[in-house]
Amino acid sequence: MKTIKIGKIEIGEGYPAAIIAEGCDNHGGSLAKAKEMAHAAKEAGADIIKFQLHLPDEEMVKSEIEKVADDGIFKKWGSLYGFVEKFLLKPEEHAELKDYCEKIGIQYLCTPFSLKAAQLLNEMGAEGFKIGSGETEDLPMIEEVAKFGKPMMISTGMTTLEELDAAVNAVKAINPQLCLAHCISTYPIKALSTLKFGTIPYYQKRYGVPIGWSDHSAPEGIYDEELRRQIPEAEILAVALGSGATFIEKHFTLDRNADDGDSFFSHDPSTLKNLVKNVRHWEEALASRNEILKAEEWVRLWAKRSLVAAADIPVGAALSRAMFTSKRPGTGIRSKDYKSFLGRKTARAIQKGEMLRIEDFEK
């Protein structure tokens, strides 16, 4: 599996899962608040802070969007257009925000929701691009972004395999720097059965690129109505990482009670810090082992076996297989090493039941 690098952040096999704090528009249109979010995400241990660049008239037809996106979380703002218009940051504010992120040491990433927005991000020196699930089949835009020659991350929510094939092929024909974010486009996720984590290894095999998990579950996890139980976020993270996720993206806010679209199911600084800790612990738990763990050393001492005299052995006797058996603890000659002592002469008389030790044999 390939790796990609966004700024200084390596994503892919062999690297810790990158933690992406998805700031969305939870800054409420305030540059100062967006900077505060970036700083808080950095302090919580996130590797990347992601925002969104909206140019409403470039990304949607106002009269048409109001017919199909005027309910749910957007109703209080009239429509999706009204929501975006109220909470956007201007391009020049994004440029300042990007510089601020560089200054404090967290990677800036942004989702452009139009080709014009992508062009502006490229002009301001963006080091990578996140393509949202809604734009996955927008091949004209994807192809133009690929031509910038910078790393691309594409979300896969509400996208058919045929559509994703087309998007991946379009990017790869121009730019090999690609990763995908397995994503379920419900806000928040409410059923365990919708997670479909088998998609992660399937995409890895099909496309040969790093695959991450763009998670829309709340910090508390998922309350599954059918199962009638809470699925903790830690369990979700464990399965995502165990399935091969190379990055974890979670929505992020400073205040979950803020009056905006995403804050109610987003992480705040304290819960994001806990998420980072959980991810790192699960990575340790999922790692392959090639050595004895420190926690096992005491058990190993008494549980392993040593060579023990099966009968009285006189001094000067050449050790044969019939002269010993193996018993606990493992504080003498280890039973695995018995062949090294076959034929060696004893330096003292050894009574039946005594543990054999290295000093019991002639040098």
C-alpha positions in Angstrom: 0.0 0.0 0.0 1.3 3.4 -1.0 1.7 6.4 1.4 1.1 10.0 0.8 2.5 13.1 2.5 0.4 16.2 3.2 2.9 18.8 4.4 4.9 16.9 7.0 2.2 14.4 7.8 2.8 10.9 6.4 -0.3 8.9 5.8 -0.2 5.2 5.0 1.1 1.8 6.1 3.9 1.9 8.7 2.9 5.3 10.1 0.7 6.2 13.1 -2.9 6.9 12.1 -3.1 10.7 11.3 -5.7 12.4 13.4 -7.7 15.0 11.5 -9.9 17.5 13.4 -12.6 18.5 10.9 -13.4 22.1 11.9 -16.2 22.4 9.2 -17.8 25.7 9.7 -17.9 25.4 13.5 -16.0 28.6 13.8 -19.3 30.4 13.0 -17.6 32.6 10.4 -15.1 34.0 12.9 -11.4 33.9 11.9 -10.4 34.4 15.6 -12.5 31.4 16.6 -11.0 29.3 13.7 -7.5 30.1 15.0 -8.6 29.1 18.5 -9.9 25.8 17.1 -6.6 25.2 15.3 -4.6 25.8 18.5 -7.0 23.7 20.6 -6.7 20.8 18.1 -2.9 21.0 18.1 -2.9 20.9 21.9 -5.3 17.9 21.9 -2.8 16.0 19.7 -4.4 16.3 16.3 -2.0 16.2 13.3 -4.3 18.1 10.9 -7.0 20.7 11.2 -9.4 20.8 8.3 -11.8 23.6 7.3 -14.1 24.3 4.4 -13.9 27.0 1.7 -17.3 28.0 0.5 -18.1 30.4 -2.3 -21.9 30.0 -2.3 -22.7 31.2 -5.8 -19.9 29.0 -7.2 -21.0 25.8 -5.5 -24.8 25.9 -5.7 -27.8 27.4 -7.6 -29.6 29.2 -4.8 -33.1 28.9 -6.2 -32.7 25.1 -6.8 -30.9 24.3 -3.5 -33.7 25.8 -1.6 -36.1 23.3 -3.0 -34.2 20.3 -1.8 -32.1 21.3 1.2 -34.5 23.5 3.2 -35.3 21.2 6.1 -33.4 19.5 9.0 -30.4 21.4 10.3 -30.6 24.1 7.6 -34.2 25.2 8.2 -33.4 27.9 10.7 -31.1 29.6 8.1 -33.6 29.2 5.3 -31.6 26.7 3.3 -28.1 25.2 2.8 -27.3 28.4 0.9 -28.3 30.6 3.9 -26.3 28.4 6.3 -23.1 28.5 4.2 -23.5 32.2 3.6 -23.7 32.9 7.3 -20.8 30.8 8.5 -18.2 30.9 5.8 -14.7 32.3 6.1 -13.5 34.5 3.2 -10.6 33.3 1.0 -8.3 35.9 2.5 -9.2 34.7 6.0 -8.3 31.2 4.9 -4.9 32.4 3.8 -4.3 34.0 7.2 -5.6 30.8 8.9 -3.3 28.6 6.9 -0.3 30.8 7.9 -1.4 30.6 11.5 -1.5 26.8 11.4 2.0 26.7 9.9 3.2 29.0 12.7 1.8 26.9 15.6 2.7 23.5 14.0 -0.5 21.9 12.9 -1.2 21.0 9.3 -3.9 23.1 7.5 -6.2 21.2 5.1 -9.3 22.5 3.4 -12.2 21.2 1.4 -13.1 23.3 -1.6 -16.7 23.1 -2.6 -16.2 24.5 -6.1 -13.4 24.6 -8.6 -13.0 28.3 -8.0 -12.4 27.6 -4.3 -9.9 24.9 -5.2 -8.0 27.4 -7.4 -7.9 30.0 -4.6 -6.6 27.4 -2.2 -3.9 26.4 -4.7 -2.9 30.0 -5.2 -2.5 30.5 -1.4 -0.1 27.5 -1.3 -2.4 24.8 0.1 -0.3 21.6 0.5 -3.2 19.2 -0.1 -6.9 19.0 -0.9 -9.8 17.2 0.7 -12.6 16.4 -1.7 -16.0 15.9 0.0 -18.4 13.1 -0.7 -20.7 15.4 -2.6 -18.0 16.2 -5.1 -16.8 12.6 -5.7 -18.6 12.3 -9.0 -17.7 15.9 -10.1 -15.0 14.7 -12.5 -14.4 18.1 -14.2 -13.5 19.5 -10.8 -11.5 16.5 -9.6 -9.4 16.4 -12.7 -8.5 20.0 -12.4 -7.6 19.7 -8.7 -5.4 16.6 -9.6 -3.5 18.8 -12.1 -2.3 20.9 -9.2 0.0 17.9 -8.4 -0.7 17.9 -4.7 -1.9 15.2 -2.4 -5.7 14.5 -2.6 -8.0 12.9 0.0 -11.4 11.9 -1.4 -14.4 11.0 0.8 -16.5 8.1 -0.3 -19.9 8.7 1.4 -23.1 8.3 -0.7 -21.0 7.2 -3.7 -21.4 4.1 -5.8 -18.5 1.8 -6.6 -18.8 2.8 -10.2 -18.6 6.5 -9.3 -15.7 5.9 -7.1 -13.9 3.9 -9.7 -14.3 6.8 -12.1 -13.0 9.4 -9.6 -10.0 7.3 -8.6 -9.1 6.5 -12.2 -9.4 10.2 -13.1 -7.0 11.3 -10.4 -4.5 8.4 -10.9 -4.2 9.3 -14.6 -2.9 12.7 -13.6 -1.7 12.5 -10.0 -0.6 9.4 -8.0 -0.9 11.2 -4.6 -4.2 9.9 -3.5 -5.9 8.5 -0.4 -9.6 7.8 0.3 -11.7 8.4 3.4 -14.3 5.7 4.0 -17.3 7.7 5.0 -21.0 7.3 5.9 -22.9 10.5 5.1 -25.3 10.6 8.0 -25.0 13.3 10.7 -24.6 11.7 13.1 -24.3 8.0 12.5 -27.1 6.2 14.4 -26.7 2.5 13.6 -23.8 0.1 14.1 -24.8 -1.8 10.9 -24.1 1.2 8.7 -20.4 1.4 9.5 -19.4 -1.1 6.9 -15.8 -1.4 7.9 -15.1 -4.2 5.5 -15.0 -1.4 3.0 -11.6 -0.3 4.2 -9.6 -3.4 3.3 -11.7 -3.8 0.2 -10.8 -0.3 -1.0 -7.1 -0.9 -0.1 -7.0 -4.0 -2.3 -9.0 -2.4 -5.1 -7.2 0.9 -5.4 -3.9 0.4 -3.7 -4.0 3.7 -1.8 -4.2 4.5 1.9 -7.7 4.4 3.3 -8.9 6.2 6.4 -12.1 6.6 8.3 -14.1 9.9 8.2 -16.3 9.3 11.3 -19.6 11.0 11.8 -20.5 9.4 15.0 -20.7 11.5 18.2 -18.0 11.5 20.8 -20.3 9.3 22.9 -20.4 6.8 20.1 -23.6 5.4 18.7 -26.8 4.6 20.4 -28.2 1.7 18.3 -32.0 1.6 18.6 -32.1 -2.0 17.3 -29.5 -3.3 19.7 -30.8 -1.0 22.5 -27.3 -0.2 23.7 -24.6 2.4 23.4 -21.6 1.5 21.2 -18.7 3.5 22.7 -16.5 5.4 20.4 -13.5 3.4 21.6 -15.0 0.3 20.1 -15.7 2.0 16.8 -12.1 3.2 16.7 -10.8 -0.2 17.4 -12.6 -1.8 14.5 -11.7 1.0 12.1 -8.0 0.8 13.0 -8.1 -3.0 13.0 -9.7 -2.8 9.5 -6.6 -0.9 8.3 -7.6 2.8 8.7 -4.6 5.0 8.2 -6.2 8.2 9.4 -9.2 9.1 11.6 -11.2 12.2 10.8 -13.7 13.6 13.4 -15.7 16.7 13.5 -14.4 19.3 16.0 -15.7 22.3 17.8 -14.8 24.5 20.8 -18.4 24.3 22.2 -20.8 21.4 21.5 -23.7 23.7 22.4 -22.9 26.3 19.8 -25.8 27.2 17.5 -24.5 25.9 14.2 -24.8 22.8 12.1 -22.2 20.3 13.3 -21.1 21.2 16.8 -23.8 19.0 18.5 -22.1 15.8 17.4 -18.5 17.1 17.2 -15.6 16.6 19.6 -14.6 19.4 21.9 -10.9 19.9 22.9 -11.2 17.6 25.9 -12.9 14.7 24.1 -10.6 15.1 21.1 -7.6 14.7 23.4 -9.2 11.5 24.7 -9.8 10.3 21.2 -6.1 10.7 20.3 -5.2 8.8 23.4 -7.6 6.0 22.5 -6.2 5.8 19.0 -2.6 5.5 20.2 -3.6 2.8 22.7 -5.5 0.8 20.1 -2.5 1.1 17.8 -0.4 -0.5 20.5 -3.0 -3.2 21.1 -3.3 -4.0 17.3 0.4 -4.1 16.7 2.1 -7.4 16.0 4.4 -8.7 18.7 8.0 -10.0 18.3 9.3 -9.8 21.8 8.2 -10.6 25.4 6.1 -7.9 26.9 7.3 -6.4 30.2 3.9 -7.4 31.7 4.7 -11.0 30.9 8.1 -11.2 32.5 7.0 -12.3 36.0 4.6 -14.9 34.6 7.3 -16.2 32.3 9.6 -16.7 35.2 7.3 -19.2 37.0 5.3 -20.6 34.0 8.1 -21.7 31.8 9.9 -25.0 32.3 13.4 -26.1 33.3 15.3 -29.3 33.1 15.0 -31.5 36.3 16.8 -34.7 37.2 14.5 -37.7 36.5 16.8 -39.9 38.6 20.0 -39.5 40.7 22.8 -38.5 38.4 26.4 -39.2 39.5 29.3 -36.8 39.0 31.0 -37.2 35.7 28.0 -38.8 34.0 27.3 -37.8 30.4 23.8 -36.4 30.3 21.3 -38.5 28.3 17.7 -37.9 27.5 16.5 -40.5 30.0 18.2 -38.6 32.9 15.9 -35.5 32.9 12.4 -34.3 32.6 11.0 -30.7 32.6 9.1 -28.9 35.3 8.3 -25.4 36.4 9.6 -22.8 37.2 11.8 -21.6 34.3 14.7 -20.5 36.5 17.1 -23.2 35.6 18.3 -24.6 32.3 15.4 -23.9 29.9 13.8 -27.0 28.5 14.1 -25.6 25.0 17.9 -25.7 25.4 18.2 -29.4 26.3 20.1 -30.4 23.2 22.9 -28.1 24.1 23.5 -30.2 27.2 23.1 -33.8 25.9 26.5 -35.6 26.3 27.9 -33.0 28.6 29.4 -34.4 31.9 28.1 -33.4 35.2 30.4 -31.4 37.5 28.6 -32.7 40.7 26.3 -35.4 41.8 22.7 -34.4 41.2 19.8 -35.9 43.2 16.4 -36.8 41.6 14.1 -33.9 41.5 16.8 -31.2 41.5 16.7 -28.5 38.9 19.6 -28.6 36.5 21.7 -25.5 36.2 24.6 -24.4 33.9 27.2 -24.7 36.7 26.2 -28.3 37.2 28.1 -29.3 34.0 31.8 -29.3 33.2 32.9 -26.5 31.0 
